[in-house]
Amino acid sequence: MKRPEILAPAGSMETLIAALRSGADAVYAGGRRFSARNSAVNFSDEELADAVRLCHLYGAKLYLAVNTVISDSEAGDFCDYIRLSSFIGVDGYIVQDWGAAELIRRTVPDAVIHASTQMSVHTAAGAALLKKLGYVRVVPARELDKDTLKRICREDVEVEVFVHGALCMSVSGQCYMSAMMGQRSANRGCCGQACRLPFSAVGNKNCAALSLKDLSLLRHTDELKEIGVDSLKIEGRMKRPEYVASAVNELGKALDGGSPDMQTLKGIFSRGGFTDGYFTGDRHNMFGVREKEDVTAAHDLIPKIHELYRSERAVHDVDLHICINSGSPVSLTAVCGDISVSVTGDVPDTAVNRPTDKAAAEKQLSKLGDTVFRFAGLSARIDDGLFVPAGKLNELRRRVTDKLADAVIKKNTPVYHISDYSPAVSNNRQVNGCAPLPVRTFCRSAEQVYAAAELSQFVMVPVDLINEVMQNGVTADKIIAYPPRFVTDEDKLAAQLSELKNAGISRLLCHTPDSVALGLNAGMLLHGSFTLNVFNSFSADYLKSIGLQDCIVSFEAKTQQIRQMCTSLPLGAVIYGRLPLMLTRNCPIRNEVGCSKCTGQLIDRTGRSMPVACSKEYVEVLNQDILFAPDEFGFLSFGAVWLSDEDTHRTVAAVTGQKPSRPTWGLYHRGLQEVL
């Protein structure tokens, strides 16, 4: 079994150094823009160039996180940034946005692209689709168990798995809570971590019902190696260097067959300990918060951990060869693998007392302790009776190692074909007129389907309900099949879609690459959900190119941003409904009070109540207020109504555009906090 890559976070240059000196094989970092951790220090352009050189000196890789959704107005700057970072020599790009990935391909055709965990991939079919579309690596959702990961690893694509660090309550890429509550979008790199605040099913102000313990799979490294995971990823671009150093060190220990020191890791940072619940399938006891003892434990550990990265780490064996010949300049050659460099010095003097021999030369030349090079041996051709001062030998050693360092960096730095592609400037979409938009209605119950069917262009029906509603008169041509937002049984869903297709259901709503892939495999017509996070024209165009018929745009976009999406793919917007703030595998109500006492809601610290929609495999935390924007999008092709568990009367009211008692415009007017 090959040894997986140790992939460490680098939110600053100090953290990058800590990661490399502690044994990381690769790091992931972000620039000052387009990074999903905008609150980290991150790297300026100049710092990024230095970071790339340092990584390549160590023989490590640097993957650049450009894993936010971007707007049309940012596309030009984004392409310039990709050009710059490719010229610098980053080793790959971590991407969430469909359109951003396409812009990278056009700007740097041979760039290496990784599918971020924010793409919400949780099936082998989704991973296989992304491989087909040119992604070299997939980072699956953190909520997957061992068997699902094993299945994904059988696909011909690199697989990167989070093994240590903070766990979001929500599936990555599917959390809109921070955006809706404070205009700080996780998909735009500005998550405010609202989930760590007090929430409770029963109004307990000391309960953090949406806070999970930190993840740690360090005890499962043998299993991860066995199933074929290529890269083991540590979360924490906003963590301090000591945290990264200790995690890298303990992960390296585990990969080498040792026992990781979990007490040290718990002491440096945890939320009441760690969990492996998703990987093992045992999702009990996964919730936790940062306690006072968690904070104080780190104080005494930090000086000890600092020793892990105080000095350079030797990673390259170097053989040296020196020639000291009468009448010729002294020459020193360094050989590192297939790299050889040489430097020359002065002509040696005639020895007055003690001539320079091999032992004397080796004493000075072997002192490589302040470099990444490890002395492997010295060969020498030295004429009798000659003398080279120790200072001159030291100078030769410094010069040859500097030259060797440059050669190692050059060898490890990829060279790309960089185009002068410039994205076209979008124009405002034309208004279709004053006629009401055709409405598509998502229904959670059969009763909602019956109430909405005659009033809607299409009804989006959960796959498990379709047979029932068809037996009661709803025709196949009226239905868009609605698969689970999180697929836990890929084979079951594939079989359901095949049966539905044979029964005349030809349309599928697609939430993630998984449902896109399964829909394509079933030969269905594909309709994109807002959960694909389409925020720009390039994403829309790309989704059309792979087979989508239309798509609901991200409800995090302002109306003006949506108007600027110039694409031939028909677009729609959510115009009514309780927007889902969070998609999670763990039920916060069940954890707090148990299913028998289910309250169906969460209450925040201000007393606001948010409904919780439950299914067998996941729950959705919904917004308290109902979005109401029926007259906002006359320039789009359709509007989408997103119903919660409401009665038939309210269903009809929603579809006919009747104003709810507590409406909100959502983010369509106020927009998101600007990314600096």
PAMAR-787702 format. One record per residue (C-alpha): residue number from 1; chain; x, y, z. Coordinates in steps of 0.001 Angstrom, whole numbers, plus 500000, padded with zeros to 6 digits. Layout:
N
 num cadena      X      Y      Z
 NUM      A      X      Y      Z
...
//
This chain:
676
 num cadena      X      Y      Z
   1      A 500000 500000 500000
   2      A 501313 503405 499070
   3      A 501737 506000 501763
   4      A 499094 508719 501416
   5      A 500075 512351 501174
   6      A 499992 514370 504400
   7      A 498185 517562 503407
   8      A 498381 520432 505892
   9      A 496655 523818 506091
  10      A 498676 527010 505722
  11      A 496885 530199 506667
  12      A 500121 532165 507024
  13      A 503832 531882 506255
  14      A 504586 530862 509840
  15      A 502030 528069 509637
  16      A 503403 526971 506267
  17      A 506905 526689 507745
  18      A 505534 524747 510718
  19      A 503773 522305 508390
  20      A 506802 521692 506172
  21      A 509272 521329 509030
  22      A 506940 518904 510805
  23      A 506676 516561 507846
  24      A 503876 517692 505508
  25      A 504029 516374 501941
  26      A 501784 519161 500676
  27      A 499982 522245 501917
  28      A 496872 524085 500841
  29      A 496736 527838 501076
  30      A 494668 530779 499961
  31      A 495330 534199 498561
  32      A 493752 537421 499710
  33      A 490702 536749 497472
  34      A 488672 533789 496196
  35      A 489499 531656 499259
  36      A 486877 529987 501460
  37      A 488785 531080 504573
  38      A 488815 534818 504096
  39      A 489379 535289 507839
  40      A 492769 533574 507731
  41      A 495860 535734 507233
  42      A 496333 534201 503759
  43      A 499047 535129 501268
  44      A 499732 538229 499220
  45      A 500982 537623 495680
  46      A 504596 538090 496782
  47      A 504131 535831 499800
  48      A 502512 533192 497625
  49      A 505550 533154 495352
  50      A 507795 532699 498397
  51      A 505518 529963 499723
  52      A 505625 528056 496443
  53      A 509421 528227 496340
  54      A 509686 526989 499917
  55      A 507319 524092 499294
  56      A 509176 523060 496161
  57      A 512490 523280 498004
  58      A 511130 520685 500431
  59      A 509797 518588 497567
  60      A 506278 519366 498765
  61      A 503324 520677 496779
  62      A 501196 523760 497249
  63      A 497542 523601 496268
  64      A 495840 526970 495978
  65      A 492333 527233 497381
  66      A 490174 529283 495042
  67      A 487109 527589 496438
  68      A 484522 530339 496567
  69      A 481755 531077 494135
  70      A 482537 534145 492039
  71      A 480367 536745 490366
  72      A 480483 537795 486721
  73      A 482099 541095 487674
  74      A 484984 539207 489329
  75      A 485726 536888 486402
  76      A 488418 539084 484841
  77      A 490298 539510 488119
  78      A 489931 535790 488781
  79      A 491557 534890 485453
  80      A 494398 537337 486122
  81      A 494954 535696 489487
  82      A 495018 532235 487915
  83      A 497577 533472 485374
  84      A 499764 534901 488113
  85      A 499568 531859 490391
  86      A 500228 529474 487488
  87      A 503288 531496 486502
  88      A 504452 531238 490120
  89      A 504033 527473 489863
  90      A 501264 526350 492214
  91      A 500655 522625 491911
  92      A 496876 522608 491735
  93      A 493659 524530 492326
  94      A 490949 523592 494819
  95      A 487653 524683 493267
  96      A 483972 524758 494235
  97      A 482452 526914 491494
  98      A 481623 525164 488196
  99      A 482277 528378 486302
 100      A 485532 529130 488109
 101      A 486826 525689 487104
 102      A 485975 526422 483486
 103      A 487697 529816 483659
 104      A 490815 528072 484979
 105      A 490726 525609 482066
 106      A 490454 528432 479544
 107      A 493181 530488 481189
 108      A 495597 527621 481909
 109      A 494531 524580 479845
 110      A 496884 522175 481627
 111      A 496114 523341 485175
 112      A 495460 520666 487793
 113      A 491990 521069 489325
 114      A 490724 519499 492552
 115      A 486993 519358 493354
 116      A 486549 520976 496757
 117      A 484510 519314 499467
 118      A 482146 522263 498922
 119      A 481009 520605 495700
 120      A 479226 518151 498031
 121      A 480292 514904 496374
 122      A 479044 511862 498266
 123      A 478784 509059 495703
 124      A 481083 507156 493379
 125      A 478926 508319 490467
 126      A 479586 511958 491384
 127      A 483318 511338 491649
 128      A 483362 509501 488306
 129      A 481548 512394 486619
 130      A 484055 514935 487909
 131      A 486911 512716 486725
 132      A 485299 512646 483272
 133      A 484999 516438 483365
 134      A 488739 516832 483968
 135      A 489085 517051 487741
 136      A 492239 515282 488900
 137      A 491191 514957 492540
 138      A 487931 514838 494471
 139      A 487493 515818 498124
 140      A 484312 513978 499158
 141      A 481895 515227 501784
 142      A 483110 514719 505345
 143      A 479885 512910 506243
 144      A 480752 509681 504412
 145      A 481374 506312 506010
 146      A 484255 503968 505281
 147      A 482337 501801 502786
 148      A 481262 504790 500702
 149      A 484802 506165 500658
 150      A 486071 502753 499600
 151      A 483648 502765 496687
 152      A 484719 506253 495622
 153      A 488373 505202 495814
 154      A 487698 502544 493174
 155      A 487084 505293 490621
 156      A 490042 506427 488545
 157      A 490459 509725 490372
 158      A 492580 510877 493312
 159      A 490666 510964 496585
 160      A 491462 513362 499409
 161      A 489857 512829 502827
 162      A 489683 515116 505855
 163      A 491233 513265 508799
 164      A 491629 515899 511514
 165      A 490115 519231 512452
 166      A 486852 521091 512871
 167      A 483596 519625 511577
 168      A 480905 521861 510164
 169      A 477421 520877 511291
 170      A 476244 521292 507713
 171      A 477393 519486 504630
 172      A 480008 521782 503072
 173      A 478669 523884 500225
 174      A 475119 523429 501491
 175      A 475185 525866 504411
 176      A 473462 529208 504004
 177      A 472980 530054 507691
 178      A 475781 532595 508035
 179      A 474707 534302 504818
 180      A 471040 534573 505762
 181      A 471708 535624 509348
 182      A 474555 538058 508854
 183      A 475260 538408 505101
 184      A 478497 536435 505593
 185      A 478445 533654 503053
 186      A 480404 530446 503611
 187      A 480326 529975 499849
 188      A 482033 533342 499473
 189      A 484687 532722 502143
 190      A 483124 534771 504926
 191      A 481472 532228 507239
 192      A 480649 533811 510600
 193      A 480325 530411 512332
 194      A 476815 531175 513520
 195      A 476403 527452 514234
 196      A 478765 527696 517224
 197      A 476347 530094 518963
 198      A 473640 528856 521368
 199      A 470770 526956 519731
 200      A 468310 524679 521464
 201      A 465225 522614 520694
 202      A 463655 523704 523998
 203      A 465055 527186 524539
 204      A 468046 526196 526676
 205      A 470381 529178 526324
 206      A 473402 527113 527389
 207      A 472966 524543 524623
 208      A 474995 524647 521403
 209      A 472796 522264 519427
 210      A 474625 522879 516133
 211      A 478220 522431 517352
 212      A 480050 519183 516609
 213      A 483235 517853 518143
 214      A 486337 518027 516013
 215      A 487055 515181 513634
 216      A 490012 512849 514053
 217      A 490667 509732 511991
 218      A 494331 509345 512962
 219      A 493566 505985 514537
 220      A 492142 504818 511210
 221      A 495137 505548 508986
 222      A 495702 501860 508209
 223      A 492111 501542 507004
 224      A 492408 504718 504949
 225      A 495566 503388 503313
 226      A 493894 500051 502682
 227      A 490888 501514 500882
 228      A 493170 503609 498667
 229      A 492862 507195 499889
 230      A 495513 509327 498185
 231      A 495689 512321 500494
 232      A 494971 512801 504202
 233      A 493885 516357 504871
 234      A 494141 518341 508083
 235      A 491604 521138 508522
 236      A 492661 524465 510010
 237      A 493757 527387 507853
 238      A 492750 529697 510680
 239      A 494600 527690 513344
 240      A 497933 528624 514898
 241      A 501242 527030 513775
 242      A 501511 524795 516842
 243      A 498183 523193 516005
 244      A 499293 522401 512464
 245      A 502715 521156 513562
 246      A 501273 518778 516155
 247      A 498630 517415 513772
 248      A 501186 516825 511003
 249      A 503614 515192 513421
 250      A 501033 512842 514935
 251      A 499586 511940 511528
 252      A 503076 511094 510309
 253      A 503557 508921 513382
 254      A 500343 507058 512670
 255      A 501255 506498 509013
 256      A 504610 505070 510080
 257      A 502914 502502 512301
 258      A 503118 504355 515593
 259      A 500400 505506 517963
 260      A 499380 509143 517657
 261      A 499380 511105 520897
 262      A 495699 511983 521064
 263      A 496095 513688 524432
 264      A 498518 516188 522912
 265      A 496137 516809 520023
 266      A 493211 517182 522416
 267      A 495242 519574 524525
 268      A 496319 521813 521670
 269      A 492757 522153 520351
 270      A 489514 520229 520641
 271      A 485860 520695 521415
 272      A 485478 518264 524276
 273      A 487445 515583 522447
 274      A 487208 514087 518963
 275      A 484783 512072 516871
 276      A 485087 509505 514095
 277      A 481326 508987 513888
 278      A 480850 509614 510193
 279      A 483668 507261 509167
 280      A 482579 504425 511468
 281      A 478857 504975 511000
 282      A 478295 505425 514732
 283      A 476940 508948 514918
 284      A 476282 508983 518673
 285      A 478185 511387 520905
 286      A 479347 513643 518060
 287      A 478341 516983 519567
 288      A 480729 519158 521557
 289      A 481813 522689 522397
 290      A 485052 524405 523362
 291      A 485267 524176 527145
 292      A 487437 526188 529542
 293      A 489712 523194 530162
 294      A 490196 522837 526399
 295      A 491547 526394 526284
 296      A 493811 526163 529314
 297      A 495327 522814 528270
 298      A 496961 524398 525237
 299      A 498960 526918 527279
 300      A 501543 524433 528561
 301      A 501774 522472 525316
 302      A 502645 525296 522953
 303      A 506361 525661 523915
 304      A 506858 521892 523603
 305      A 505216 521720 520193
 306      A 507196 524715 518980
 307      A 510278 522484 519114
 308      A 508812 520398 516278
 309      A 509421 523178 513785
 310      A 512130 525338 515324
 311      A 514770 524066 512877
 312      A 514920 523162 509205
 313      A 514019 519578 508346
 314      A 516509 517678 506198
 315      A 514639 516010 503335
 316      A 517241 515547 500555
 317      A 520364 513354 500675
 318      A 523342 515092 499067
 319      A 526647 513640 497910
 320      A 529524 516094 497596
 321      A 532668 515878 495476
 322      A 535581 518283 495884
 323      A 538584 518801 493641
 324      A 541619 520575 495094
 325      A 544308 520534 492424
 326      A 547490 522500 492062
 327      A 547101 525574 489850
 328      A 543319 525180 489382
 329      A 540378 526778 491199
 330      A 538843 524579 493888
 331      A 535594 523016 492622
 332      A 532742 521565 494661
 333      A 529933 519490 493144
 334      A 526691 518543 494888
 335      A 524554 515651 493648
 336      A 520967 515216 494817
 337      A 519149 512468 492962
 338      A 519384 513354 489282
 339      A 520370 516971 490027
 340      A 524027 518007 489923
 341      A 525431 521497 490477
 342      A 528976 522818 490827
 343      A 530717 525927 492071
 344      A 534355 527011 491935
 345      A 536508 528992 494318
 346      A 540038 530304 494443
 347      A 543239 528517 493461
 348      A 544499 526636 496567
 349      A 547568 527829 498441
 350      A 550681 525809 499104
 351      A 550441 524377 502589
 352      A 552806 525941 505134
 353      A 551966 523657 508018
 354      A 549071 521227 507724
 355      A 547739 520579 504190
 356      A 544005 520129 503539
 357      A 543064 516480 503250
 358      A 539709 514716 502819
 359      A 539030 514610 506558
 360      A 539618 518349 506906
 361      A 537414 519094 503908
 362      A 534636 516809 505162
 363      A 534657 518464 508574
 364      A 533585 521762 506996
 365      A 531518 520530 504058
 366      A 529328 518143 506067
 367      A 527803 520957 508134
 368      A 524434 521126 506353
 369      A 522327 521490 509490
 370      A 520759 524819 508560
 371      A 519437 523570 505202
 372      A 516947 521020 503867
 373      A 519899 518887 502745
 374      A 521350 515860 504520
 375      A 525057 515071 504083
 376      A 525378 511614 502492
 377      A 529081 511472 501810
 378      A 532138 513150 500287
 379      A 534442 512030 497515
 380      A 537628 513992 496917
 381      A 540517 514499 494505
 382      A 543144 516418 496464
 383      A 546749 516961 495434
 384      A 549394 516760 498122
 385      A 550727 519852 499840
 386      A 547775 522202 499225
 387      A 545777 524261 501681
 388      A 542232 525701 501591
 389      A 541163 527718 504651
 390      A 538086 526547 506554
 391      A 536321 529812 505750
 392      A 536789 529223 502019
 393      A 535381 525695 502322
 394      A 532388 527025 504253
 395      A 531768 529612 501547
 396      A 531862 526910 498854
 397      A 529416 524823 500881
 398      A 526997 527737 501223
 399      A 527232 528583 497527
 400      A 526736 525022 496330
 401      A 523749 524427 498624
 402      A 522180 527715 497495
 403      A 522654 526681 493882
 404      A 521339 523207 494614
 405      A 518295 524688 496329
 406      A 517506 526735 493212
 407      A 517899 523626 491056
 408      A 515596 521569 493309
 409      A 512984 524332 493254
 410      A 513164 524574 489473
 411      A 512779 520825 489060
 412      A 509740 520718 491357
 413      A 508000 523759 489884
 414      A 505501 522948 487131
 415      A 505516 524994 483937
 416      A 502099 525630 482414
 417      A 500745 526836 479103
 418      A 499141 530153 479998
 419      A 496682 531748 477588
 420      A 495591 535361 477206
 421      A 491927 534388 477556
 422      A 489744 537222 478776
 423      A 486140 536548 479860
 424      A 483483 538484 478024
 425      A 481664 541192 479947
 426      A 478086 540181 480670
 427      A 475145 542320 479652
 428      A 471922 542652 481591
 429      A 469319 540039 480751
 430      A 466285 541329 478934
 431      A 462965 541530 480759
 432      A 460506 538967 479393
 433      A 457539 541204 479989
 434      A 454826 541640 482594
 435      A 453378 538132 482420
 436      A 453726 536114 485644
 437      A 456587 533645 485716
 438      A 455777 529961 485295
 439      A 456007 528409 488756
 440      A 457693 525189 489805
 441      A 456775 523989 493269
 442      A 458793 521767 495584
 443      A 456450 519684 497700
 444      A 457274 517693 500812
 445      A 453962 515785 501076
 446      A 451399 514222 498770
 447      A 448799 516759 499949
 448      A 451043 519609 498828
 449      A 451463 517974 495425
 450      A 447706 517738 494914
 451      A 447218 521365 495982
 452      A 450038 522683 493793
 453      A 449845 520507 490662
 454      A 447206 522432 488710
 455      A 448731 525789 489647
 456      A 452323 524895 488752
 457      A 454260 524358 485548
 458      A 455971 521439 487330
 459      A 455809 519958 490792
 460      A 459075 518719 492268
 461      A 458200 515515 494089
 462      A 460437 513416 496372
 463      A 461208 510143 494622
 464      A 459584 508088 497384
 465      A 456246 509894 496842
 466      A 456009 509744 493058
 467      A 454211 506402 492720
 468      A 451613 507483 495282
 469      A 450796 510813 493637
 470      A 450677 509265 490162
 471      A 448143 506706 491400
 472      A 446036 509654 492521
 473      A 445949 511428 489190
 474      A 449117 513533 488948
 475      A 450517 512929 485468
 476      A 454118 512056 484726
 477      A 454661 515061 482484
 478      A 453912 517334 485438
 479      A 456578 515846 487702
 480      A 460233 516629 488274
 481      A 461677 513858 490434
 482      A 463314 515203 493590
 483      A 466101 512903 494863
 484      A 467478 513080 498408
 485      A 469795 516038 498923
 486      A 472259 513654 500526
 487      A 472513 510223 498904
 488      A 473318 507442 501366
 489      A 472374 504502 499112
 490      A 473663 505110 495602
 491      A 472474 501773 494193
 492      A 468972 502217 495591
 493      A 468612 505689 494086
 494      A 469991 504548 490713
 495      A 467415 501727 490666
 496      A 464612 504144 491641
 497      A 465509 506532 488832
 498      A 465560 503685 486317
 499      A 462093 502552 487458
 500      A 460760 506105 487356
 501      A 462138 506598 483851
 502      A 460361 503443 482720
 503      A 457180 504758 484339
 504      A 457341 507927 482248
 505      A 459084 510288 484669
 506      A 461686 511961 482484
 507      A 462832 514904 484632
 508      A 465201 515065 487603
 509      A 466117 517914 489938
 510      A 469886 517937 490518
 511      A 471370 519092 493834
 512      A 475025 518104 493470
 513      A 477385 516378 491017
 514      A 475971 513109 492387
 515      A 472420 513660 491156
 516      A 473752 515115 487895
 517      A 475744 511921 487348
 518      A 472919 509562 488329
 519      A 470461 511516 486171
 520      A 472755 511349 483155
 521      A 473211 507612 483724
 522      A 469418 507185 483840
 523      A 468908 509195 480638
 524      A 466727 511825 482309
 525      A 466287 515519 481587
 526      A 468212 517459 484213
 527      A 467082 520570 486070
 528      A 469540 522317 488382
 529      A 468698 523242 491961
 530      A 469959 526323 493802
 531      A 472200 523907 495735
 532      A 474529 523800 492712
 533      A 475349 527367 493825
 534      A 475199 528947 490370
 535      A 476461 532473 490982
 536      A 477723 533456 487507
 537      A 477165 533052 483769
 538      A 480116 530715 483354
 539      A 478654 528152 485759
 540      A 475337 528300 483946
 541      A 476974 527864 480533
 542      A 479075 524969 481777
 543      A 476118 523160 483315
 544      A 474275 523512 480019
 545      A 477271 522000 478206
 546      A 477094 518864 480358
 547      A 473370 518395 479838
 548      A 471250 520555 482153
 549      A 468016 521959 480745
 550      A 467812 524888 483176
 551      A 468848 525872 486691
 552      A 467702 527748 489774
 553      A 470347 530354 490604
 554      A 471900 530756 494042
 555      A 469626 532667 496398
 556      A 472777 534275 497841
 557      A 473075 536433 494706
 558      A 471604 539930 494550
 559      A 468969 540611 491916
 560      A 471413 542777 489975
 561      A 474023 540004 489952
 562      A 471445 537567 488622
 563      A 470417 540078 485964
 564      A 474043 540204 484781
 565      A 474165 536448 484138
 566      A 474259 536352 480360
 567      A 473761 532710 479422
 568      A 471698 530617 477050
 569      A 470747 528290 479907
 570      A 467225 529149 481118
 571      A 467424 530379 484700
 572      A 464961 530523 487558
 573      A 464986 531818 491106
 574      A 463360 530898 494392
 575      A 460503 533377 494750
 576      A 458706 531940 497773
 577      A 459481 529621 500662
 578      A 461373 528833 503824
 579      A 464924 528653 502580
 580      A 467046 525811 503952
 581      A 469828 527239 506094
 582      A 471623 523987 506757
 583      A 471733 520377 505535
 584      A 473083 518011 508172
 585      A 473406 514257 508743
 586      A 472968 514730 512504
 587      A 469647 515763 514004
 588      A 470231 518461 516628
 589      A 466804 517882 518185
 590      A 467329 514135 518571
 591      A 470708 514782 520167
 592      A 469280 517239 522685
 593      A 465888 515786 523679
 594      A 465363 512604 521657
 595      A 462964 511845 518832
 596      A 460076 511096 521207
 597      A 460147 514692 522434
 598      A 460753 516285 519030
 599      A 459856 519959 518988
 600      A 460322 520352 515236
 601      A 462278 523560 515750
 602      A 465458 525170 517004
 603      A 465485 528385 519027
 604      A 468443 530761 518827
 605      A 469782 533041 521574
 606      A 467398 535847 520543
 607      A 464319 533634 520776
 608      A 463869 533204 517024
 609      A 462484 529825 516045
 610      A 463646 527883 512988
 611      A 461691 524860 511710
 612      A 463594 521606 511280
 613      A 462510 519306 508439
 614      A 463375 515691 509129
 615      A 464035 512754 506823
 616      A 465496 509326 507519
 617      A 469045 510225 506472
 618      A 469368 513966 507034
 619      A 467620 517037 508366
 620      A 467241 520570 507032
 621      A 467223 523605 509307
 622      A 464909 526144 507680
 623      A 464713 529906 507917
 624      A 462154 531380 510305
 625      A 460901 533951 507817
 626      A 459395 533086 504454
 627      A 461031 534468 501329
 628      A 458570 536436 499188
 629      A 459762 537899 495886
 630      A 457075 537154 493269
 631      A 457604 540294 491177
 632      A 461383 540477 491353
 633      A 462450 538315 488433
 634      A 460509 539137 485290
 635      A 463736 538698 483334
 636      A 464026 534994 484261
 637      A 462424 531892 482781
 638      A 460633 530553 485853
 639      A 460172 530936 489588
 640      A 460548 528235 492216
 641      A 458376 527839 495303
 642      A 460062 526011 498187
 643      A 457496 524651 500622
 644      A 458008 523479 504166
 645      A 455560 521226 506041
 646      A 452533 523468 505552
 647      A 448862 522669 505125
 648      A 446999 522647 501821
 649      A 445611 526172 502247
 650      A 449075 527671 502711
 651      A 450354 525614 499781
 652      A 447789 527180 497474
 653      A 448597 530612 498901
 654      A 452271 530095 498204
 655      A 451796 529007 494611
 656      A 449371 531832 493857
 657      A 451776 534380 495296
 658      A 449838 535422 498388
 659      A 452027 537361 500786
 660      A 452972 535466 503981
 661      A 452586 537045 507413
 662      A 456334 537554 507976
 663      A 457964 537823 504551
 664      A 461604 538491 503741
 665      A 463391 539517 500571
 666      A 466278 537327 501661
 667      A 469546 538457 500118
 668      A 468127 539588 496797
 669      A 468230 543257 497879
 670      A 470700 543505 500752
 671      A 473300 541153 499265
 672      A 476316 539623 500944
 673      A 479153 541201 502850
 674      A 481755 542229 500290
 675      A 484854 540055 500014
 676      A 487876 542335 500356
//
